[in-house]
Amino acid sequence: MMRYREENGAAFSVLMAVYYREKPQSFRVALESITTYQTIKPSEIVLVEDGPLTQELYDVIIDFRKNNASVLKSVRLDKNMGLATALKVGLEECTNDIVARMDSDDISVEDRFEKQLKVMLTGHFDVVGSNTLYFDDNTKAIVGIKKNPETMDEVLVYAKRRSPVGHVTAMFKKESVLSVGSYENVLQFEDYWLWIRMIMAGMKFYSIQEPLVLVRYNDSMLERRGGIKYMKLEWEFLKRARKEGFFSTREYLFNLVTRTSARILPGSIRSLLYSKIMRRPVQSVVSRKTFDILKERGVF
């Protein structure tokens, strides 16, 4: 598998940011999932330390560096600057044109990069994502699977209502992202705003129709996506996208009404609606090989 990368010139970077609230064990598993178990490994991992970390997180980085010193590049920010700034700084440090995003508590399945690289190289896309699997970190049950639009035609329609690419699943061309101004500090909507600008610039998207990234689900995820504060941030994002010409007046008003209705619901009701997809055992969604690897790592 490594010959595929070398022969096709597909060296790529992984871009990740971590901050002090991350759980050390989740962070460790996330790092292992992009190296130890991947069929094609990155030639570079750019890890942005978004402000001072806990000693436990530093210990994870020290242990990880022992076996990955040649690929790990740490970028330290003096204080917590937020995800958009951290990723913008980190992207500038990536030396490869192909960059894969990774969050510090998610899990990439073992052939994620192999499958995404194949699509990137043969389809000449600017962004390649995948579906996303959410699992309950306590019960180990599947909470839901987010299916992202596959083709560009589907992306254009879907993007008028929701972010068309799961940020944590994205692999993209660095130059394509930089050409639209890179990440901008649009709180809670950094990725959606980036995809909108890339769509408006005529860039090509594709999402592989299987879950290649597993995301930990918990109540705090829903809490962050509700309430007055989040609603105001969403209003600002919608106004910004409308001003840039992405939303028509009708589309803007539709989003304003539907999104506001969802944000003012109690968290318990949002959780119930979100969990409409029946919980299923992980084995029914991922391959046996993936499940065995995750079980070996203590995830399931």
C-alpha positions in Angstrom: 0.0 0.0 0.0 2.8 2.4 0.7 4.0 1.9 -2.9 0.7 3.4 -4.1 1.5 6.7 -2.3 5.1 6.8 -3.5 4.4 5.9 -7.1 1.5 8.4 -7.5 3.2 11.3 -5.7 0.4 11.4 -3.1 2.3 12.3 0.0 -0.2 14.1 2.3 -0.4 15.9 5.6 -2.8 15.4 8.5 -3.9 18.6 10.2 -5.1 18.4 13.8 -5.6 20.9 16.7 -5.8 20.0 20.4 -6.6 22.1 23.4 -6.4 21.6 27.2 -9.9 20.2 27.6 -9.3 17.1 25.5 -9.3 13.7 27.2 -5.9 12.2 27.1 -7.1 8.7 26.2 -9.3 9.9 23.4 -6.4 12.0 22.1 -4.1 9.0 22.1 -6.6 6.8 20.2 -7.1 9.6 17.6 -3.4 9.8 17.0 -3.0 6.0 16.7 -5.9 5.9 14.3 -4.1 8.0 11.7 -0.8 6.2 12.0 -0.5 2.7 13.5 -3.5 1.2 11.8 -3.7 3.0 8.5 -3.1 1.1 5.3 -1.5 4.3 3.9 0.2 6.5 6.4 0.7 10.3 6.2 4.1 11.7 5.5 3.4 14.5 7.9 1.2 15.3 10.9 0.9 18.9 11.8 -0.4 19.1 15.4 -1.4 22.6 16.6 -1.3 23.0 20.4 -4.0 25.6 20.8 -2.7 27.2 24.0 -1.0 25.5 27.0 -2.1 21.9 27.5 -2.4 19.6 30.6 0.6 17.5 31.5 -1.4 14.4 30.6 -1.9 15.7 27.1 1.8 16.6 26.8 2.6 13.1 27.9 0.5 11.6 25.1 2.4 13.8 22.6 5.8 12.8 24.1 4.9 9.1 23.8 3.6 9.5 20.3 6.7 11.3 19.2 8.9 8.3 20.2 7.6 6.3 17.2 6.6 9.1 14.9 9.3 11.8 15.3 10.0 11.9 11.6 6.4 12.9 10.7 5.1 14.8 13.7 5.4 18.6 13.6 4.2 20.5 16.6 3.0 24.1 16.4 2.5 25.8 19.7 0.2 28.8 20.2 0.9 30.9 23.3 -2.8 31.0 24.2 -6.0 29.4 23.1 -7.1 31.0 19.9 -10.0 28.8 18.8 -10.3 26.2 16.1 -10.3 28.5 13.0 -7.1 30.3 14.0 -5.4 27.1 15.0 -6.2 25.4 11.7 -5.2 28.5 9.7 -1.8 28.6 11.3 -1.4 24.8 11.0 -2.4 24.7 7.4 0.4 27.2 6.6 2.8 24.7 8.2 1.7 21.8 6.0 4.3 21.0 3.4 2.1 18.8 1.2 -0.7 20.0 -1.1 -3.1 17.3 0.0 -4.2 17.7 3.6 -6.5 15.5 5.7 -8.4 17.0 8.7 -8.6 15.1 11.9 -10.1 16.1 15.3 -8.3 15.2 18.5 -11.0 12.9 19.8 -12.3 11.2 16.7 -11.2 7.9 15.1 -10.3 7.3 11.4 -11.0 3.8 10.2 -8.0 1.9 8.9 -8.4 2.5 5.2 -9.7 6.1 5.3 -6.7 7.7 3.7 -6.3 5.0 1.1 -9.9 5.4 -0.1 -9.8 9.2 0.0 -6.5 9.5 -1.8 -7.7 7.2 -4.6 -10.7 9.5 -5.2 -8.6 12.7 -4.9 -6.1 11.5 -7.5 -8.5 10.0 -10.0 -11.3 12.5 -9.7 -9.2 15.7 -9.4 -11.4 17.0 -6.6 -10.7 19.9 -4.3 -12.4 18.3 -1.3 -13.2 14.7 -0.6 -15.2 13.7 2.5 -17.1 10.7 3.7 -20.1 9.8 5.8 -19.7 10.1 9.5 -20.6 7.6 12.2 -21.6 8.9 15.7 -21.2 6.5 18.7 -22.1 6.8 22.3 -18.8 6.8 24.3 -20.5 5.2 27.3 -22.8 2.6 25.8 -20.7 2.0 22.7 -23.9 2.0 20.6 -24.3 3.7 17.3 -26.3 6.9 17.8 -26.5 7.9 14.1 -24.8 8.0 10.8 -24.6 11.3 8.9 -24.9 10.8 5.2 -23.2 13.6 3.3 -24.1 14.4 -0.4 -22.1 12.4 -2.8 -22.0 14.3 -6.1 -21.4 18.0 -6.9 -25.0 18.4 -8.0 -26.1 17.1 -4.6 -23.6 19.2 -2.8 -25.0 22.4 -4.4 -28.5 21.6 -3.2 -27.6 20.3 0.3 -25.3 23.3 1.0 -28.3 25.6 1.0 -29.6 23.9 4.2 -26.6 22.3 5.9 -22.8 22.0 5.7 -22.2 19.7 2.8 -19.0 18.0 4.1 -18.3 16.6 7.5 -15.3 18.7 8.5 -13.7 15.8 10.5 -13.8 13.7 7.3 -12.4 16.2 4.9 -9.3 15.7 2.7 -8.6 18.8 0.6 -6.0 20.5 -1.5 -4.1 23.1 0.5 -3.9 25.6 -2.4 -7.6 25.4 -3.0 -8.3 26.3 0.6 -5.7 29.1 0.6 -7.1 30.5 -2.6 -10.4 31.4 -0.9 -8.7 32.9 2.2 -8.2 29.8 4.3 -10.1 29.3 7.6 -11.8 32.4 8.9 -13.0 33.0 12.5 -16.7 32.4 12.1 -17.4 30.8 15.4 -19.1 27.4 15.3 -19.4 27.6 11.5 -15.7 27.7 10.4 -16.0 24.7 8.1 -19.4 25.5 6.6 -18.2 29.0 5.8 -15.1 27.6 4.2 -17.1 25.2 2.0 -19.5 28.0 0.9 -16.6 30.1 -0.3 -15.1 27.2 -2.1 -18.4 26.3 -3.8 -18.8 29.9 -4.9 -15.3 29.7 -6.4 -16.4 26.8 -8.5 -14.4 24.0 -6.7 -15.3 20.3 -6.9 -16.5 18.3 -3.9 -17.2 14.6 -3.4 -18.1 12.4 -0.4 -17.5 8.7 -0.2 -20.7 7.0 0.8 -19.4 5.1 3.8 -18.4 6.2 7.3 -14.6 6.6 7.3 -14.5 8.6 10.6 -16.1 7.8 13.9 -17.2 10.6 16.2 -17.8 10.4 19.9 -21.3 11.5 20.9 -22.3 12.9 24.2 -24.8 15.3 25.7 -22.4 18.3 25.5 -22.4 18.0 21.7 -26.1 18.9 21.7 -25.8 21.5 24.4 -23.2 23.3 22.2 -25.7 23.4 19.3 -28.5 25.1 21.2 -29.3 28.1 23.3 -29.3 31.8 22.8 -25.6 32.2 22.4 -25.3 29.6 19.6 -28.5 30.9 17.9 -26.9 34.4 17.7 -23.8 33.0 16.2 -25.9 31.2 13.7 -27.8 34.4 12.8 -24.5 36.1 12.1 -23.3 33.3 9.9 -26.5 33.3 7.9 -26.4 37.1 7.4 -22.8 36.8 6.3 -23.5 34.1 3.8 -26.5 36.0 2.4 -24.4 39.2 2.1 -21.9 37.3 0.0 -24.7 36.1 -2.3 -24.8 32.4 -1.4 -28.3 32.5 0.1 -31.2 34.1 -1.7 -33.7 36.1 0.5 -36.0 33.1 0.5 -33.3 30.7 1.4 -32.0 33.0 4.1 -35.5 33.3 5.7 -36.1 29.6 5.5 -32.9 28.8 7.3 -33.5 31.5 9.8 -36.9 30.1 10.8 -36.0 26.4 10.8 -32.7 26.8 12.5 -34.0 29.1 15.2 -36.8 26.7 15.9 -34.3 23.9 16.5 -32.0 26.0 18.7 -34.8 27.0 21.2 -35.9 23.4 21.8 -34.9 21.9 25.2 -31.7 19.8 24.9 -33.7 16.7 25.9 -36.0 17.1 22.9 -33.1 17.8 20.5 -31.4 14.6 21.8 -34.6 12.6 21.1 -34.9 13.9 17.6 -31.2 13.4 16.9 -31.5 9.8 18.1 -34.4 8.9 15.7 -32.0 6.5 13.9 -32.3 3.2 15.8 -29.2 2.3 17.8 -27.4 -0.5 16.3 -24.3 -2.6 17.3 -21.1 -1.2 15.8 -20.4 -4.5 13.9 -23.5 -3.9 11.7 -22.0 -0.6 10.4 -18.2 -1.0 10.1 -16.2 -3.9 8.7 -15.1 -6.8 11.0 -11.5 -5.7 10.5 -12.3 -2.1 11.7 -14.3 -3.4 14.6 -11.4 -5.7 15.7 -8.9 -2.8 15.5 -11.2 -0.5 17.5 -11.8 -3.3 20.1 -8.0 -3.8 20.4 -7.7 -0.1 21.1 -10.3 -0.3 23.9 -12.8 1.8 22.0 -15.5 -0.9 22.0 
